[in-house]
């Protein structure tokens, strides 16, 4: 849209007084169009005068009207609030919305504020020539090499990668601004000064310009407690950039080729003297030696002087030929503990740690294993355990009795964070949460609390509510999908309101979740973290000991989507992320939980897209062969089971379907409910009787603050149009043909305050060619998790008498008393349509225009 020539607008006048009107009209058209629209303008207004729900109701609805302009409504409202053109210009300058500013702002002459400088560089180096100018319209740049225009040189900085001798010579930049009459043509221009780029050929560079490395930062001696993080750093400068290689006790450390060497948990074997070799083509240097001393923790009452005590003995296992096997023996005692594994009473070479890892099982590795743990006071030997082939592979072996495990109940918390306020949005987190919650609930008999897009307070509340459902012998599963990071062995999950620069206090620690689960004496704790585990450079604080587990229970499994200091990925266009794509295939298998996760590892490792970028990891102390398919037996825990079931069912109860009648036009409408997640509900309107109207369209509006509604994706005639994960119609009992509904997706249910959800039902209809509208308030009992006490605030006063319109009948009655917890019931109501039967006769000829 070419911008017309006009006289500059007086910046001191009110926005509503912009003249001529054609300027105001063109400004509205520009702000109605992406990518820099009226929503971006709202984001840069410093005093934040509008709340989120007000923005949609006051301006966003204009997009649904023919010829409606949200920008016009916004600018008029800003004018009524006393905003001037000068303030509007300052907002647009923050957005650098040049075309809009051309309508309001006076032109400014070009002025060069920074001239480029001559540069000498070696062949292969990267060179940058920089200049800067001010003016309005904003300056444009064009670089020249001699008299030759550089096609890609249209920025204030000219960057030349891997310089060659042919790049040497004279450079100059032309700076110009466009005309407000025709933005395609330059109006005026100026030139910078000529500068010389000198490129030194590589044949001369090595002899004349190499700079041997100089170590600026030597590693320092470290004294660290066993199992605590330890790091050493070495910094050097030189030209070209130097390489690094670490050595321990003069022995090369494979793979340690960075400036920093870092171990999550210091072991006794890590003790020694470390040095770093630094070199480039100009020479080499060695750092000073730094001694690492690993200190055994102080003695406490449970570790009195004496021989060690084995707290987690190894257990027997079966493994196929070529597979991997692992034995674990954990002990505690005074002083430094020394481990030694034995096979058939002979020492195992390299078996000097608490974990014995066998990467590939062969026939000669089958047999009996024991672990000896010793300290200065003596030693203790674990009981013998066996490694053998499964029954099918080794039919002549003795038959092993099968031990059956039971859960007193199964409870899961599933969180999917996708729509972040200050970070990049994700694509698959909500779908991943929906996929897993359906499998856990429908195939593995779990009571599932599934929540999406939680802020920090809501995530904390969710963990607390989840742990209140745990008890002795319960299987607990915690899943998180979203952004995250790792800091020295602790994982941090990021809520959707995490700031741009974040630290531990802005996130939820996975070790905190585990400790709260362990306090409930659960039978199994499975934590699945589908997130990145890169280190956060802005979080330098040491890991907190507040969430350390007092003692192991042999019931914990961590399943990580990726390994330490690596990222987890999504595939664009795919329904699920990489980790969930394979987890959903194997999680229902009757395998020990760790073996099931090993199948997930194997699947990702064989994926052509993911095998080289994502490496799932397992961390476990699980001693028993517990699976997620273990049956529930609440014998001896009946009372706790009933209370837990009652509380969970109450938190997933949907309101009853409600019928409405509009006496003035005879239209009958039914409002039904469906739970997509524990905090996401779909409300759908069905016209049962058209009455006197030729056509009608019901809609839901005026939702309370806090509840998340996107007006562009509400009141739609298809579930697919509201961003829903599931096809609701497939869950209706015997749905009639040609059924027509209007769907609205309500998110952040947990933020409902008061006794009820208050909103309005609008009905637009046509009678005798006249277009009419009615609207009436609705009161709905708090649904799903919003009624849980942990999310409730003090209740507001009851609605005043006369709240209901006498010409508008709502049944059941419009006033709802507080709902008591339902009686004990096994059947969950989540993901089920609220009780609603459809009349085929009344719907058969229905023509609902939406």
N, C-alpha and C positions, 0 to 999 in steps of 0.2 A: 504494500500500500504506500505509494509515494506520499510524502508529507508536504502539505501546502506551505507556501511562504506566508508569514504572518508577523505582526509586531510582537516583541517580547511581552510576556504577561507580567504585570506588576506583582512582585513576590510577596508584598505585604497584604494583599487582599485575601478574603476568605475563599476556600476552594469552591463553594457554591456560586461565587460571583465571577467565575472564569468566563470571559467573553472574547470572541464570539462563541456561540453555542457549538459551532462546528468543531472548534478546538476541544471542547469538553467531550463531544461525541466521539471524535477520533481517539482521544485518550482512553475512553471506556472500551473502545474496540480493541486497542492494543493490550489492555490489561485483562480482557476476557480470553486472550489467546495464550496458550503455552508457548515456550517453556517458562517465560517470566510473567506470571499472571497475578491476579489480585490476591491469591493465597500467599504468594511470595512477598507481596507488599505487606500483608498482615504480619508476616514473620519478622520484619525489620522495624516495625513500629515499637519504639523502646518501652512505652508505658504499658503494653499488653492490655489494652482496654476492653478486649473481647474475650469471653470464655469460649471453650471449644464448642459446646452445644449451641451457644448463641450464634456462632459463625454459620453453622449449617442452617439453623432455622431462619436467621435474618437475611443471609445472603445466598447460601448454597442452593436453596430451593428455587431460586430464580433460573437456574440452569434447566429445570424441568418445564419451564413455561416457554411458550413460543415467543421469541423475540426478547426473552428476559435477559437482563444484564446484571450479574452480581457486582461488577465493577462500578456501575452507575449507582447502585444502592449503597455500596461501600463509600464512594467518594462523597455522596450526598450526606451520609451519616457522619463522616469525618468533618464535613463543613458545619453541620449542626453542633458538633462538639467544639467548634472554634478553631479548627486546624486551618493554617494559612497555606498559600502556594509555596512559600519558602520552606515550610516543614515538609510538604509533599515532595519538593525537589530534593531535600536531604534524604528522604526515604528512597527515592528513585536512584539517587547517586550511589547508595549502598548496594543496590541491585545492578548498577551500571546499565540501566535500561535506557540506552542512548536514544532510541526512536521516540520514547515517551518524553524524555527530557528535551528533545528538539522542539516539542510543542510549547514548552514552558520557559526554557532557559535561554538567556542571551548567549550568542556566540563569543568565544574567547580565542585570542590569537595564539598561534603556535609558539612555544618557547622551549628550546633544548635545555634540559637540566643536567644531562650527563653526556659527555663526549666519549666515543670509544678510544681505547688505548692500544698502542703497538704491543705485539706479543712475539716472543721467541719460544719455539716448542720443538721437541724432538719428534722425529717421524714415528707415527703410531699413537701419539698423545691425543687427548681431547682438548680442544680449544674453544673458548667462548669470547666473542666480541659483544660488548654491551653498550647500549645507549638508552636514553630516556628523554621524554618530552611531555609537556602538559599543554592543554588546550581543549576547546570544545567546539564542535563535536570531537570525540576522542581521537587522538592521533593514530594513524596507520603507518606501518613501516615496510620498507622495501630495501633489501641489501643488494649491493653490486660488488662483483669481483672484477676490478678494472672497469671496462665498459659493459661487462656481461651481467645481466640480471640473474640473480639466484632464485630459482623457482620456489624453494622452500624457505627462503629468507624473508618471511613476512612478520616476524616478531621483533620485539625490542632486543632480544638476545639471539645472536647467530651462533649456533653450536655446530662445530665441525668434528665429527667422530673420526678417529684414526687418521690423522693428518698425513698427507703425502707431499712430496716436493712440488707437485703441480698446484697445490693449494696456496703456495707462497705468493705474495704480491700485495697490491694495494686494494683496500676495502673502503667502502663508503656506504652510508645509509641515507635514503630519501625518506623524510617524514612528512606526511600530508594529512589533511582532514577532508571529509566529504562535505558536499553541499547539502543544505537542508532541502533544497528544491529537488535534487536528484542524488540520492545517496550512492549511486554507482559511479559518479564522476568526482575526481579530486577538485577541491575549490582553491586551496593554497598549499604550498609545500616549502620546506627548507631542507638543506643538506647538512650532514655532519661534516667534520673534518676527515681528510684521508688518513688512514692508519696502515702500517706495514705489518704483515704477518711473515715471520721468518721461520722456515722449517729446516731443521738440521737433519741430514740424512742419517739413517741407522748405522751406516758404515763408520761414520765419525762419532756417533753418539756414545758408543761403548767406551771408546778410548778417552774422550774429552769430557763427557757429561755424566758418567755414572757416579753415583754417590753411595759408597759402601754403607751398610746398615750401622746404626748407632742405637744402642739400647737405652731408652729413656726411663723405662719403668722395669725394675727387676722384681721377680717374685719374692714375697716375704714369707718367713717361717710362720707356720700355722699350728696351733694346738686346738684340737677338736675332740669332742666326745664321740664315742662310737655311735653309729647310726644317725649322726647329724650331718647336714650338708657341709661340704668343704670345696673351696675354689682357690686357684692360683692364677695370677695374671702376669703377662710379660708384654711390654709395649716397646716398639722400635720404629725408627724412621729411616728412610733411605730412598734412593731412586735408581731403578724402579722399586715399587713397593716390595718389602722383604717377605720371605716365607718363614713359617714357624714349624718346629718339630720338638715335642717334649720327650724327655728321658727321665726314668726313675732308677736311681742307683746305677747310672751309666747304661741302662738297658732301654732301647727304643720302645716307646709306647705306641702301638699301632692305632692309627686313626686320630691321634691327638695332634692335629695340625692347625689349631686356631690359637689366637692370642690368649684365650682363657681355657683352663682345664677345670672341669666341674664334675663333682660326684654328689648324687642325691643323698647317699648314705655312706658314711665313712666306715670302712672295715679295717680290721687289724692288719690285713695284707696291704692296705694302702699306705701304711707307714713307711717312710723312707725319705731320701733326699732327691728333690726334683730340680732339673735344669732344663733350659730351653735353648735350642740352637736356632739362630736367626741368620738368614743369608739371602743375597741376591747376586746378580752377575758381577757386582763390584767387590764381593768378598763375603765373609761370614763372621759372626760373633756368637759367644756363649754367655748366657746369663749367669748371675751368681746362683749358687745352690741354695735351695729353700727346703728346710726340713719340715715334714709333716709328722706330727705326733698325734696318735690316736689314743685317747684316754678312756679307760673303762669307767662307766658311771659310778658314782658313790654308792656305797653299800647301804641298803635300807633293811627294815625288819624282815621283809620277805626274802632277802638275799643275805642271810647271816653267813659268817665264815663256815665253810664246810664244803663237802663234795657237791657238784652241780645237781640240780633237779630237772628232769625232763618234763616239760609242761605240755608239749605237743609231740607225742611219739609218732614215728612213721607208720603208715598203713599199707597193707598189701594191695596189689593192683594187677589188672590184666592189660596187656598191650599186644597189638598185632605186630608182626615182623615188619621192620622199616618205620614203625611209628616212634613217637617220643614218649619218654617216661620221666617222672619226677618224684623223688622222695623228699619229705620235709621232716626235720627233727629240730624242734625249738627247745631250748633249755635256759635256765636262769641259775645264777650262782655268784659267788664272791670272786672278784678278780677277773682276769681275762680268760674267756672260755675257748678251748681248742677242740675242734671237731675233726673226727676221722671216720670215714665210712669203710665198711668191710663187705666183701662179697664172698660168701662161702668161707668166712673166717680169714680171708686174705685182704690186706689193705687195698683200697681202690686208688689208683694213681690220680692225683688232682682232687680227690674227695675230701677236701679240708674245710668245707663250709657247711652251714646248716642245711643247705639245699643240695641234693645230688641230682644233677641233670643228665639224662641219657638221651642224646639227640637222635640216635637211630638204634632201635632195638634189634639185636641179632640173637641167634640161638645160644651162643656162648655167653651172652649177658643175662640169660634167664637163670634164676636161682634165688638164694637167700641173702638178704641184706640186713646189716646192723650198723648203728652209729655209736661211736664212743665219744663222750664229752668229758673233758678233763680240765682241771685247774690246779693251782698249787696245793690244794688240799687232797686231791685224789681224782678218781674218774668214775663214770657210770656208763653202763652199756644198755642201749635200747633193746627191746624184745625183737627177735628175728621177724622179718616180714619177707614176703615172696613176690617176685616178679615172674609172671607166667603168661602163656598165651591164653586167649579166650577159649571157652569150652568148644566152640565150633572148630577152632584151628588146632586144638590139641585134645582130641577125643579120648586119649588114653589117660589123661591126667585125672587126679581125684576130683570128685564133684564138690564144688564149693557151695555151702548153704547160702541162699539168697536172703539178705536182710532187708526188710521192707521198712521204709520210713514214712511218717505221717506228719501232716501239718495240723495244728489246732485251728488254723484259719489261714486265709491268703488275702493280703491287702497290698495294693499298688498305688503309688502316686506317680502320675505321668504329667510332665510339664513340657510344653512346646512354646518357646519364645521366638517369634518371627518378625514382628513389626516393631523395630527399634526406633526410638526418637532421635538419638544422636549417633547411631552406628548404622552401617549398611544393613538393609533388610535381607532376610534369608528367603528362600523359596519353598523349602520342603519341611520345615520344622513342624508346622501344624499338621500336615499330612502324615508325617512320621508318628506324631503323638496319637493321631486318630487310628492309624494302622495298628500300633502296639496295644492301645487300650482295647480295641475290639478283639484282638487275639487273646489277651489276658482275661478278658471278661467272658467271652463266648466259648473259648476252647480250653482254658486252663483254670476256670472257676475262681478267678480273683475278684474281689471287691475293688473296683478301680475308681480312683478320683483323678479325672483327666482335666487339666486346666491349661489355658493358653494365654499368652501375652500378659505375663504378670510383672508388676513393678516390684521393687525391693520389699516393701511392706507386705504385699500380697504373697510373695514367695516365702517370706519368713512365716507368715500365718499358715500357709499351706503345709509347710514342713511340720509345724506344731500340731495342726489338725491331723495330719497323717500319722504322726507318732502316737497320738492319743488313741488311734485304732489298733496299735500294735500291743502284743502281750506275749506271755511265755509260750514258746513253741510256734508262734505265727511266722509264716513266710512273708517277708517284706521285700517288695521290689520298688526301687526308686529309679525313674528314668528322667533324664533331662536332655532336651535337644535345643541348641541355641548357641550364642556366642559364649566363649569362655577362655580362660588362660590358666597356666600353671606357674606356681612360684615355689621353687625348692621343695618339691614333693607334695604340695597341697594344691588341689584343684579349686578354681573359683568360677562359679556360674553367674553370668551377667544378666540382670533383669532388664526389662525394656527401657527403664528410665535411667540406665547407667550413663554418666556424663561422658563427654568426648575423651577426656583424660581421666582414667579410672584407677582406683586402687582397691585393696582388699575390703575396706569398709563399705565400698559401693556394691559389693557382690555377696553371694552366698557361698560359703565354703562347703565342699563336699564332705570333708572330714567332720564338720559340725553335724551334718545330716547323719553320718554313720554313727557318731557317738550317741546321738539321741535315739537312734534305732537300737544300738547295743544296750542301752539302759533298760530296754523293755524285755531283755532275755529272750529274744526271738530265736526261732529255729534256723532261719536262713536270712541273711541280708545280702541282696543282690543290688548293686548300684551300677547303672548303665549310663555312661556319660558320653553323649554324642555331640562332641564339641572339639574345638582346637585346644592344643596344649602348649602353645608357644609361650615363652617367657614374656612377662610384662615389664618393659624397661622402666616404666613409671612407678613400679611397685618394688622398691628396694628393701623393704622391711623384712627382717627374718621371719620364718614361719612361726606362727603362734603355737604355744604348747597347750593352749586352752582346750584344743580338740583332740589331744593325744588319747588313745585308748589305754585304759588302765592295765588291762591284761587281755591277751588274745583268747577268743572263745572257739576258734575253729569253725566259724559259720559265715565268714565274709568272703564275697567275691566282687571284685571290681571288673567291669567290662568297659574298656576304653575304645572309642571309635578310632583313635590313632595313638601313636607312641609319644613319648616326651619330646618337647621342642619340635612338634610337627603339627600340621593342619589337618582338619577333617573337611571333606569336600561334598558338594552336591553336584549333580549333573543337570545342566540346564534343560528344562523340558520334561524331566523325569518326575514321577509322582513322589518318590522317596529318595532320600539321600543314600549314599553308598553303604554306610554301615547298616541302616535299617533295611535296605534291599536284601541283605543276606541274613540279618537277624530274624526277619519274619519267616524265612524259609526253614530255620533250624530251631527256633525257640520252643516249638511244641514237641520236639523229639524227646523220647524217654531216656535221656542221657544225663549223666552227672552235669551240673551246671557248667563246670569248667570245660568238660569235654564238648558240650554244646557250643560254647564260645570258641573253642578251637576249630570247630567246623566253620564258624563265621570267619575266623582268621584265614582259614584255608580258602574259602570262597572269595574273599577280597583279594587274596594273594594271586588267584587265578583270573581275576577280572582284568581284561585288556586295558581298560581306561584307568583303573585305580591301583594296579599292582605296584607301580613304581612311585606313587605319590602318597599313599595312605597305608598305614601299618597298624591294624588293631592290636591292642595289648591287653593281657589278662594279669590281674594281681589277686592272689587268693591265699587264704589259709584254711579253706574248706577241707575238713578231714573225712566227712562221711559222704557217701554216694547219693546225695540228695538231688532230686530233679524237680523241675517246675510242674511235672505231672503227678507228683506224689498226692495221694488222696487226702481229704480232710477228715480228721477224726477228733471231735471235740469232747470225747469222753473224759470226764474229770474237769472240763473247762466249759460246761454247758452254760452256766450263768454269764460268764464273760462273752461267750460266743453270741448269746441272744442279745445282750446289751450292745455289742459291737454291730451286729446285724441291724438292730433297730436304729442306731444312730446313723449308720451309713445309709440305710433306706430312706430315713427322714431327710437327709441332705441331698437326696436325688429324686425327690418327689416333685412331680409336675402338677400344676393346677388342673382342676377339672375343666373340660370344655364348657364354654359359655355360649348361650344363645341370646341374640339381641333382636328386638323388633322395633322398627320405625313406624309408628302408627300413621304419620302424615302421608307416607307413600306406600305403606304395606310391605316393605322389604324386610326379609328375615335373613340374618347373617349369623354364622357360627364362627367362634374364635377357638382354635385348637392350638396345642403346644407340642413341641418335640425337642428333646435334649440332644444336641450334637456333642457337647462336652459338658463337664460338670459346671462350667461357668459360661456356657454359650447355649442359648435357647433360640429355636426358630418358632415364630408365631405365624400362623396362617389363618386367613379369613376365607370363608366359603359362603357364597350367596345361596341360600336354600330356596328363596322365593323372591322373584322380581317384583311382586306386587303390582302397582299401577304403572311402573316405570317401563320405558322402552329399553333402557340400558342403565347400568349403574356400576360404580367402581368404589369399593370400600378401601380404606387405607388407615394405617396406624401412625400417629404423630405425637408430638409434645412429650417425648420421653424425658425423664428427670435427668439432672446433671449427674455425671459420673458414669452412667450407663453408655456404652459405646454403640453408636448407630451411625452408619454411613448412608446418608440420604440417597446417594447415587445407586446404592445396592439394596434398597429397601422397597417394600411394596411392589415386588416383581411377580410375574405370573409363572416363573420357572425357578426351581431350586438352584439350577446351575448359575443363575444370574445374580445370586446373593453371596457368592463366594463360599458356599457350603461344601464340606468335604463329602457328605453322604447324599444319596438320592432318597429323600424322605418318602416319596411315593411308594418305593419298594417295601417300606415297613408298614404301610397301611394294611389293615385286615380286609382282604377282598375289595380293593378299591373299585368303584364303578367306572365304566368307560367314560371318556370325555370329561373327566372331573376337572374343574377349574378352581384354582386357589390363588390367593395373593400372599406371598411370603415376605417376611421381614426377619432378619437375623439380628438378635440382641446379644451383645458381648459384654464382658465385665459384669456379669450378674452379681458377683460378690460385692459390688460397690453400691447396691441398692440400700438405701437408708429408710428407716421407719418400718411400719408394719406391712405395707403393701407397695406394689409397683403401680404408680399412677401414670396414666397416659390418656390419649384421646382417640376415639374412633370417628373418622370422617367418612361421610358417604356423599359422593358426587353422582347425581342421577339426572335423567332427562324425562320430563313428563310433558306431553303435548308440545314438543319442540322447545320447551324452556329448560335451561340448564340451572339446576339448583344444588345446594349443598347444605348438609346438616353435620354438626359435630357434637359429640357428647363425651363426658369424662368416663373413665373406666378405673375400677380398683381391682387389682389382681393380687391374691396372696403371694408372698415372697416365694419364688421358686428355687429349686436346686440348692446350691451351697450358700445362697444368700441368707438362709435361715439359720446357718450354723452360728452359735454364739460368738465364735472367735472373730467373725466379720461384722457383728452387730454393734451399732452405736445406741445410745439412749434413744428411745422411741419418741417421735414427734407427737404433738397433740392429734387427737382424732379429727377427721374432717367435720366441718360445721354442719348442722342440720340443713336440709335442703340441698345437699350436694348433688343429688340425682335430679335430673329433669323429669317432671311428672309426665311429660309426653313420651318419655323414653323408658322402656321396660327392659331391665336386665335380670335374667334369672339363670343361676341362683341369685339371691338378693344382692344388691350392690354393696352391702356392708359385710365385711368378712371378719369374724373374730379371730384371735390368734389360733393357729392350728396346732393341736397336740401332736406328739410323736405318734406315728401309726403303730398298730399292734405288730408283734413279731411276725415277719414274713421272710421267706427265703428268696422270692423272686425279685430281682432288681427292676426298677422302673426306668432307669436311664436308657436312652436309645429306643424308647417305645412311645408310640403316639398316645396321647392322653385319650381316655375313654371317649370314643366318638364313633357312632355308626351312621352311615350315609344312606339316604333314602334314594334308591335308584329312580323311583317314579318322579320325585320332585326335581332330580338333577338331569334327567334324560334329555330334556329339550332346552336346558339352560344355555343362554348365550351371554357369557360374561365378557364384556369389552374391557380390555386393560391396555 
